Amino acid sequence: MAPHLLHRPVWNALNSGWSALAEGGPRALRIDPRYGPFAAAADTGPAAQAALAALVPAGGEAWIVEPDPIIAPPRTRILREAVLVQMVAVDIPGGGPELDPVPLGEADAAEMRALALMTRPGPFLPLTHRLGRFIGIKAQGRLVAMAGERMRITGFAEISGVCTHPEHRGKGYAKGLMRLVGRSMLDRGETPFLHAYAAHEATVALYRTLGFEVRVRMHMMVIAAA
């Protein structure tokens, strides 16, 4: 039986929804570093791992997300590691506060990145906002919450970039925006998925209230050139 498409999300995204942004070759790929730091090898063999190491940008990072514990490729060093849970929703129930989100685009790019760098929902590079549809909440003309899309794999779309300015937390913005983004994915015929730190039990519990269930644990490793 063929592995589930989400079994190796980065590799499969780089070979499907992210293929136009993929750099490398048949042994290893990375997304254009302006869009994100993600990279993957075709397999765990020495040739593929050497190719993966060669894709680590000078002075930058590569984020590896795999189902099994990862060994750093040769000539790289580990900056940090974490265990994630990969969650999937086959339905997202309605409800919650009525929100009036606005679509976000190029004119909002600087403000989106500033909010992401402040709240750290995950890597948000200069062109991450172009990976998919983003929506947000503005208060007095200032962006205070957002959510959007990141990995695209045939039949699946990842919710990402979910964050709220500290002064506006507790208003249901993150949950409401996630609900809207996820339901739009379902309407397109795609299954929403996301990744969360396994140790953040409250966050995982929140995602369960939106209809997400843990599919599998994943291992994340951030590497740099040795």
ABEGO torsion letter per residue (X at the ends): XBBBAAABAAAAAAABAAAAABBEBAABBBBBAAAEABBBBABABAAAAAAAAAABBBGBBBBBBBABBBBBBBGBBBABBBBBBBBBBABBBBEEBBBBBBBBBAAAAAAAAAAAAAAGAEBBBAAAAAABBBBBBBBGGBBABBBBBBBBBBGBBBBBGBBBBAAABGAGAAAAAAAAAAAAAAAAGBBBBBBBBAABAAAAAAAAAAGBBBABBBBBBBBBBX
